[in-house]
Amino acid sequence: MKVSLEWLRDWCDWEGTPTQVADLFTRGGTEVISMRSTGSQVPGVITAKILEKKPHPNADRLTVCQVDDGTGPRQVVCGARNHNAGDIVPLARPGTAFPGGMTIKSAKLRGESSEGMLCSAKELGIAEDAEGLLLLPRETPLGVPLEKLFPGETVLELEVTPNRADLACMEGVAREFAALGAKPKDRRPIQAPAAGPLSGWKVEINDPLDCPRYSLTAIEVKAGIDSPDWMKNRLSACGMRSLGLLVDVTNYVLLEIGQPVHAFDAAKVQGNTIRIRRAKAGEKITGLDGGSHELTPQDLVVADARGPVALAGVVGGKESAVEPGTRKILLESARFHPGTVRKTARRLSLHTESSRRFGRGGLDPALVERARNRVLALLQECGALEKVDGSSTTGTEEKKAPAAIPLRLAKVERMIGQALDPKKIQARLMTLGFEAKGEGWVAPTWREDVREEMDLIEELVRLENLDQMPSALDPLAEGESAEDREDRRRRRIRTFLTERGFTETLTGSLVRREEGTAVNLSVPAGPDAAALRSSLIPGILGSAGRNVSRGTTDLKLFEIGRVAGGEGWEEIRLALLVAGRERPVDWQEKEEKTGWFGLKGILEELRARFPGVAAEEKLREAGAAEKKQAGLKIPVWVAEVSLGTASSRLAENRELSSFPGVERDLSLVLPETVPYAEVEKAIRAVAPPELESLGVFDRFRDPAGARVPKGSLSLGCRLKFRSPTLTLTEEMVNGWEKKILESLSARCQAKLRGVL
């Protein structure tokens, strides 16, 4: 939104420089993204009169002019076409320097001497776009510097956020400026001529959701009246060209109060009914932008008996456009559905001032009638309004009793860290248009974004000088949430696995419906994203298949991700996959394959280090069907486990003994059906507290039965004893060993191998 500070003075008074005004808006939450000055930007350019104009003898597109700047005639070669003898134009004499680095010099152009340059409004920086020379009023004195005729003003460009539709007009900006400290001026209410009922025209709205309210006014105007200079200057400052009084007035109202308005040439409208409807398939319209647009049933149009005359809220049609000689006008002011306007504008790449305002939504419903009345008042002020034939408003706005939003001073103080004066709170909210109601505030109709207490507090905070507000931590805020703790735990698990040679993979949570027991989505995102995964295994197998297909067969992969179940549950799981060799080998050691034992060890260590990891696991070799789906032909082991939630656990601390330990190796023979877990239980059942460690150093089975009987196996167990208070004796260790052997014999049918 471009804001002319000179125009803004019609609404409020303030002191300070434009830079200070820009800083004030930015601190209030509305960023000023640029600041520029209008008016003549080229010092030294003066007014001159064209005495004579004739064609250039050696160039078809050039003319040779005799001009007088008050000091006598001089010859200037010009390339423009819109000038004639007697016109007053800007003249840049030799030596004049332009901002781009160009300096005017006396020169010959195609054989004709030129003592200067005649300028356009664009070259002088007065307008962003202009065709031909800047033609000044014929009564303008000669030799007057252009800086005096066009002193210029400062224009701020505001970045209006999507939730602040009220800031897309001068009225809204002035209201915001007043809340930031400027002094608002009393403005007279709009005085528009009375409009009786509309006769001879009808309005039909097919769907009130597309167009809740539509106002149509028939008027007659005088032809040939131009826009006043003050209106042209304000439109130009805000980036709009003057296109004739009728168009300028509608653009002026749009910039002033934010409501788009459109004027149709009544003589070009077919029939006597205006219909607001969806477009028919194949319909076309030539817009005022010059393009021919093919419409779809998703587009909303304003149509007459022949077809569309405007794309509702986006752009008017060329066939019904007003012209300088237009006498009878149909004036439209309406509300259109923001989503419909936004989709049409995006599809056709027609981002007009109208579509930006309608598409953003949040326009004040009262603007429909206000904008109509403001157009009539301006036309009357300019002397162009002859007659108002009548006005009709169709549709009704849904009237809801405004609910008061509570505002507790204690919460305001707690949120911003300091107490605010209740009188200051009241003054600021009332300036923004809020009304006090009981212990709360009612938001104005142009602030649909304010719905709850926190929104009101935000309004107060942004209007306060944040540089002077204290910085303090909320005493009620928790330093670390449960989500933070779980996230940090998962990061530690990732580090643990990475240190052991694993590589993390990331696969999508959306899968095909056919994948296992996936949970189907009611609205699929596509054939490959129609369900939520119920397991991480298919995804990690797919990653393994892609790696193997590219020659990487030694794999250690893991993935941490979310899975879902058909009953609405979700949980975070860990999937592990190993294949190929345990680690790279060289000539000093033999090759070792990965498999069940290595994966089991990782899971056991994981549970020991990270409490909360589920004890139940799915550790297995991938099946043939799974490998075929993933394109794998090598043995692959996978495991999946729920990470659960971290549980607190006291750290185990044990003092290291300074006394020597004693090791005893037991070479046992026992039935091969007895698992090692039973052997460990039998030993620990009778072992003393001095048993420091227990492990297996050998496991042997002889199928022939020569060294170990058939159906039995040899198990080598190493026991280490150590006391924290004394040196162990042979007698003590022998006694413990005897009890252990007796327990092994009774519970596991185990005997020492040497006494078979």
N, C-alpha and C positions, 0 to 999 in steps of 0.2 A: 504494500500500500504506500503510494507516494503522497506525502503530506506537505502542502505549501504552508510555511510558517506565516506568510502574510494572510492567507485565507484563514488560518487557525486563529488569527487575532480577531476575526469576526465573532468568535465564540468565547474567547477568554483572554485575559491580560497576564503578562508575566514579565519578569526582569531576568537578564542574563543573556549570554551569547548563545548562538545556535549549537555550539559544541556542548554547552552545559545542558541545554534542552535535550540533546541526543543522549547524554549520559543519564539524565533523569529517566527517560523512557526505558533505556537498557536496564537500569537498576530495578525498574518496576516490572521487569519480566517481558517487555516487548523490545526486542533487539533492533537497534538502528543499524542496518547493514550498509548504508551509504548516505552521503550527504553531498549535495552539489548546489551550485549557484546558477540561476537562470539569468536572462538578460544578455546583453552584448558582452562577449568574452574577448573581443579584439579591440584594444585601445587604438585610437587614431582614426577609426572609420567615421566618416561624416556623411551628412545628407547632400545629395546632388540632384539636379534636374536634367532629364534627358531632353536636349534641345532638338536633336535630329537622330533618326535611325535609318540606316540603309544597309542593304546586303553587302557582305564581304565579297570583293571581286574574285577572290581565289579560293573561297571555301563556302560550300552550300549551307553549312550549319552555323556559321558565324555571322555576326552583324557588326557594323562599325557605327559607333554612337558618338555624338558630340554632347558632352555633359558640362554642366556648370555647377560648381560647388560654392559659388559666391565670390570667387576670385578671378573668374574668367573661364572661357570655354577650354576644354581639352578633349582629346580623342581617346576613346577606350574601345577595345575589341571585346565583344561579349558573346558567350555561347548559349545564353538563355533565349527563350522564345516568348515569354509572357509579358514583355515590356513594349511600350510605345512612346512616341514623342509626347512630352508633357508629364510623364511619370516621375515621381520622387523616389529615388532609390539610394541604398547605401553605397558609398564609394570608398575603396581602400586605395589611398594614394601611394606612389613609390616610397619605399622605406617602411611601410606598415608590416609588422611582424605578427604572424598567426601562431596560436599555441602549438601547432604541430611542427613548427620549425621553418615554415615557408615564409619568405620575405618578398614582398611585391617590389618589382623592379621595372624600369622603363625598358620596353623590348619591342621587337617587331614580330607580329604573328601573321605568317603567310604574306609577308611583304607590307603589311599595314602597321604603323606604329601604334602602341598602346601605352597610355600614361596612367596606369592603375588597373583596378579590377572592380566590377560591379558585383555585389555579394548577395547571396541567398541567406535566409534565416538559419539554415543548417550550418553554413560556413561561419556564421557569427556566434553560433552556440545558443541561439534563441529558441530553436526548435530541434527536436530529434530527427525529424524528417521534413523535407520541404521540396517542392518542385518550382524551379524558376527563381527569379529575383524576389527579394522582399520589397513589396510595393507599399510605400508609405502614403498617408493622406496627402492630397494635393496642396493643402494649405500649410504643410510642414515647412518651416524656414530652411534656407540653404545654409550649409556649413555647420550644422548642429551636430556635435558628437553623438554617436549612437548610444553611448553610456547614459546620456541624459534622457533620451527617449525610451530606452529599455534599461532602467537601472537594475532590474532583476531582483530576485529574492532567493531565499534558501529553501531547498526542498529536501526533506528527510524521507528515506525509504525504509519502512518498517517491515520486519519479518513477522507477519501475522500467523500465529499458530492455528491449527485446524479447529481448536475448541473455542476460539475467540472470533466468531463471525461478527460480533458487534464492532470490532476494530477495523473493519473493511470500509469505513466511511469517515468523513470529517466529524460528524456528530459524535460517533463513538470514540474517536481519538481525542476530541475535546473533553468528553466526559472523563476519559482516563487521565488526561492532563490535569484536569481540575482536582481529581483525587490525589495526584502527585504533588499538588501545591499551587497550581495556577488559580487565578481568580476568575470564576465563570461570569459571563455577561448575561444579562436578561435579554432573551430573544422573544420577539413577538410571535404569537401563534400564526400558523399559516392561514392567510386570508384568501380563500379561493372563491370564485363565483359559484353561485348556487347551481346545482345540476338537477333537473327534474328526471322523471323516469325515462328510460331509453325506449324509443318507439322505432319500429321498422327493422330492428336487429334482435336476434335471439342468440343466446349462448347455451350450448349443451356440453355437459361434462360426462363422458362415458363412465369413468371410475373416479370417485371422490378421493381415493387414496393417491392417485396420480396428481390430482389438482384439487386440493381442499378448498381453494378460494380463487375466484377469477373476477376481475373488474374490467368492464368494457365501457368506454366513454366516447361518444361521437361529438366532435367539435369541428368548427369551421375557422380557418385562419386566413390572414392576409398574405398574399404571395409577395415575394421580393424583399422581405425584411431580413436583414442580416443580424447575426448575433452581436451583442454589444462587446466592446473590447475587453471589459472586465471579465466577462465569461470566457472569451477566447484565451485570455492570459491565464486564467485559473486552470482551464482544461489543458493548455500547453504545459504549464508547470507540472501537472500530474501525468504527463506523458500521452495526452490525447490531442489529435488534430481537430481543428474546426471543420465540420462537414455540413454546415448550414444550420439555421436556427432550430429546426424541428429535431434534428439528431443531437445537436449540442445541448438542448434543454434536457433530453432524456439522459444523456451522459452526465450532465451536471447533477441531476437528481441522484443518479446512481452513486456518484462520488460523495455527494453531500450527506445523504441519509442511508445509503447502502442497499436500496431496493431497485433491482433492474426494472426498467419500463421500456416498452416498445411501441412504436407508432407505425400503423399500416395506412397506406393510401386507400381510403374507402372506395374510390372509383375503380380500383384494381381488384377488389375483393368480389368474387363471384357469389351470387345468391345473397340471402339475408341472414344466414346462420353461421356462427362461429362454433366449431366443434373442437373440443380437446379430447383426443383419442390416441390410441396406439396406431402406428403406421401399418399399412398393409404391405405384405411381402412384394418387393419389386418396385414400390413407389420411390420416386426420386424428387429431390429438391435442389435448386441452385441457390446457394446461400449468399449473403452479403459479403462473405469472404471471397467470392468468385469461384468457388469449387462446386462441382456437381456431386451430390452425395446420394448413394443408394441406401435406402432405409430398410430396417427389419422390424418385425412386430415388437421388438424390445424398446424401440424408440417412441417417445411421446411427441406428438405434433399438434400444432394449431392449424386447423384445416377449414377451407370454405367449400362451396359446392363442387369446385373443380379438383381440389386436392390440397396437400400441405402448403401453407403459406409461411410457416415458421417451424423450426425445431424448438420445442418448448424449452425455455430457459437456456438455450445454447446460442442460436443465431437466427436472425430473420431471413425471410426469403427475398430474393432479388426482384421477383415479379410483383410483389406487393410493397416494394420499398417506396418511401416518400421521396419527392424531388423538389427542387426550388419552386416549381409552379403548383405544387399540391395545395389544394384548398380545403378538401374534406378529409378528416383524419379519424381513424379508430385507434384510441389510446388503450393499450393493454397494461394492466398491473395485476400480478398474480403470485400465487405460491405453487411451486411444483415440487414433486417428491425428490429429495436430494440424491438418492441412489440412482433413480432413473436418469436424471440429468448427468450425473457423474459418469455413468456407464456409456451414454451416448457420446459425451465429449471425449472420453478416453478412446472409444472405438474409432471415432472419426478424426481424432487429433485436433479437435476444435476447442481450444482452451481460451475462451473469451472472458471478458470481465464479468459477463452475466453468468456463464457456466461456473466460474470460480465461486461466485457468491451463492448461487443456488446449490451447487454441488457440495459446498461445505456444510450446508444446513444451519439451523439455529437462527434464521432470520426472524425478527420480531413480527408476529402476525398482524400487528396494527399498521405495519408499513404499507400494506396494500392500498388502503385508502389515503394514507398520508402522502405517498408518492404521487398518486393521481392528483391530489389537491395541489401539491407543490408544482407539478408540471403546469397545471392551469394557471396558478398564480404567477409563475415566471413568464408564460406566454402573454399574460395580461400586462405584466410589468414592462415587457419589451414592446408592447403595442401591437402584437400580432394576433391576439385572440379576438375574433369577431363574435362567436356565438357558441354556446354549449348546448348541443341538441338533446343531451340526456345521458344518463349513466345507469349502468346495471351491474350489480354485484351478485354473483352466483356462488353457492356453497356456504357452509357455515363452519366457523371455527369451533372446535370442541372446547367448551368452557369448563375448566376444572377449577375447583376452589383451591387457591394457592395454599400450600402447606408451609407452616413456619418451620424454619431450620433452627434448632436450638444452638445457642452459643454460650458456653460456660466460661466465665472469666478465669476460673481456676485452671481449666484445661488450656486456655490460651497462654497463661503464664507458664504452665508446665511445658508446653510444646516449644515456646520461643525463648524460654530462659529468663524472661523479665516481665514485669507487670506493665500493662498498657492502661492509660487513662480511659475510663469508660466513655468520657465525652469525646475523646479522640476517635475511639472505635465507632461511636455513633456518627460523628461527622464524616468519617471516611466512607462508611457503608452507605450513608444517605447520599453522598456525592456520586457514588457508583450506581444509584438507583434502587437500593434495597430499602424496604419498608419494615419498621419495627412492628412486631405483633406479639404481644405478651412478652415472654422471655426469649423469643427467637426473632428471626428475620425472614422476610419473604423476598425471594429473588425476583428481579424484574423479568419481564417477558423476553428481553433480549439476552438473558444470561442463563440459557438452558444447561450450561456446564456446571453450575453451582447447585448441588443436590444434597449435600450433607455438611455436618459441622466442620469437618476437616477442610472442605472447600472454602468456607468462610474464614477459617484461620489462615489458609494460604493467601487469601486476598489481603488480609491484614499484614502478613509477613512481607509480601512483595512490595507493599506500599510503605513499609518501614525502611529506614536507612540501615541496611544490613551491616555496613561498616562500623556502626556504633552499637551493634547488638553483641552481648557477651557470648563467648563460646563455652559451652558446658555440656557434659555428658548427661544423658537421661539416667537418673538414678534407678529407674525401674527397668532399664534395658539390661538384658542378660549378656554377659560378655561373649558367651559361646553357646550356640544352639545345638540341639541334638543332631540337626542336619550337618552342622559344621564338624561335629565329632565323627559322624559316620563317614563323611567325605575324607577327613584326614586319615581315618582307619583304612579306607580303601586305597588311598595313596600309599600308605605304608605296605599294604599287601602287594601292590604293583611293584614297589621297590624290592620287596623280598623275592618275588618271582623273577624279576629282571636280574638280580644278583646271582640267581641260580641258572641263568642261561636261557630263560624263557623270553619270548617276544610277544607283545600285546597285539591283538587284532581287534578291529572294530567292524561290526556288521550291523545292518539295519534291523530295527525291531519290527518292521512291516514285511510280511512274507506272503507267499501264495497260499490260497485256501487249502491246497493239497498237502502242505507241509505238516506232517504229523498231526498233533491235536491242536493246531493253531486256532485262536479265537477269532471268528469271523467278524468283520466290521459291517455295520449296517449300510455305511456309505463308503465303499472302497475307493482308494486313491488311484487304482489301476490294477491290471492283472497281476503285477508283481508286488502289489502293496494292498492286498485285500483282507489281511488278517494280522493279528498280533501273535508273535512267536510265543510258544509255550516252553521252549527249550533253547539253550544256546548251542547244543551239539550240532544241529544241521549247519548253522552258520560257520562254526569253527572248522567243520569238516570241509565245507566249501573253500575256506581260506587255505586249508592244507592242500586240497586238490589243485588250486591255482599255483601254489608254490612248487608242488611236485611236477606239474606240467612244464615248469620252467627250469627244471633240473635241480631243485633243492629238495633232497630226500631226507636230510637229517633235520627233524623239526621238534621244537619245543614251543608250543603256542598256548596263550591263555587269553580269555576274554571275561570282563566283568560287565554285566548288563542286566537289564530288567526283563522279566518274563511275566506273562499273564496267564490266568486260568479262566475257564468258562464260567465260574461262579463270581467273577468280579475281583478276585484277589490278584495282587501283584507282589513280586519280591525280587531282591537283587541276588543274582547267582554268579558263581565262578565256574567257568569251564576250562579244563586243561586237556591238552592233546600232546602226545609224544609219538615219534616215529623215527625209524632209522637207528643211528648210533647214539649212544649216551653222550659221547663227546668225541672230538677229533683225536685220532691216535697217531703215534709215530712208531719207529722201529723198536722202541723200548717196552712197549706194552701191546697186549693183544686187543683186538676190536671187541667192544662190549655193546650189545644191543639194548635199546630202551625197552621198557615193558612194565608189567604189573608192579614189580617190586619198587622200581624207581618212582613211579607215580604214587604208589602207596606211601612211600617215605616222605614225599613232598607234602601230601595231605596231612600226615601225622605231625610233621613239623609245623605246618600251617596252623593246626588246631592248638598246638602247644604255645605258639607265639601270639595267636590272635583269638582270645576267648570269644565265644559266640558263634564261631563257624560250626554249622550243623554236623553232628556225628554221623548221620546217615549220608551215604554217598552213593553215586552211581558210577563205579569204576569198572570198566569192561573193555573188551576189544570190540572195535567197530564191526558191525555186521556186514555181510556181503551186499545186501541191498543198499545200505547207507554208503558204502564205499563206491558202489556203482553209480549212485546218484551224484557223488562228489567227484567222480573220475579218478578214484584211487585204486591201485592194484597192490600196494605194499601193506604189511601189517601196521595197524594204527590203534593206539590205546587212548581212550578218552575217559574223562571223569567230570561229573557235574555235582556241585555242592552249593547249598544255600549259605550265603555269608551271614545271615541273621543279623543280630544287633550286638554290639559290643557289651560285654558284662564286666563289672568291676571284679578285680581279683588282687589279693594281696601278693606282693612280690615275695618269692621264697629266697631267704638268705641263710646261708650255712657257713659257719666259720671253718676255714681250712685248717686241717690238723698239721702240726709240726712233727708228728711221729711217723716212722716208716710204715708202709703197708705190706701185706702178705698176699701173694697170689697163689691160688690152687686151681689146677686144670683137672676136670673130671671128664674122662672119656667113657661115655655111657652107651649101652646097647639097650634099646627098648622097641616095642612093637611100632611099626611104621604108621599105624593108625592113630597113634597118640600125637596130638598137636603140641607144638612148642609152648603154647599158652599154658597147657596143663603142667608142663615141666617147670615153667617159671613159677606157677602158683605153688607147686610142691616145695620148691626151694625156699621161697619167701615165707611160706607158712611157718617154718622152724628156724629161719635165719635170724641171727642176732642183729641189733642195731648197727653193729660194726661192719655189716655187709655194705661196702661202698658202691660196688657195681657188679653187674651180671651180664654176660654176653656169650654168644656162640662163635667159636673160631673154626669149627669144622662140622661138616655134615656128609655122611658117606653111606651108600647103599651098595651091596654086592649082589647082583642078580644071580650069580652062580652059587652063592651061599658058601664060598670057600672061607672068606675072612669074616663075614658077618652072616649069621643064619638068614635064610630066606624069610621074608615077611618082617624083618627087623631092619633097623638102621642104626648107624653109629653117630652119636651127637657129642661134639666136644664143647663143653661149657667152661668158661673161665670166670672164677669168682675172685673178687678182690676185697680183702678185709683191712680196715684201718680204724684205730681208736683215736678220739680227739684228746685223750687224757694220759695214755700210757703206751708203752711198746708192747706189742702182742708177743705171746710166747707160743712155742710149738704145741704145748699141751692145750692151750685155749683153742687154737685153730683146729687141732685134731678132733677135739670134742664137737665143735660146730660142724665139721665135715662129716662126722659119724651120724649126727642127727639128720643132716641133709640127705645122706645116702639112704637112711632108713625111711624117710618121708618119700623119696623117689621110688623106692622099691614098693612101698605100700600103695601109692597113688598112681604110679605110672608103669609098674612092672619093669623098672629100670635097674640095671646092674652095671658094675664097673666092667669095662671090656676085658681087662686083664684077668678077671676071675671067672670067665665063662667056662 
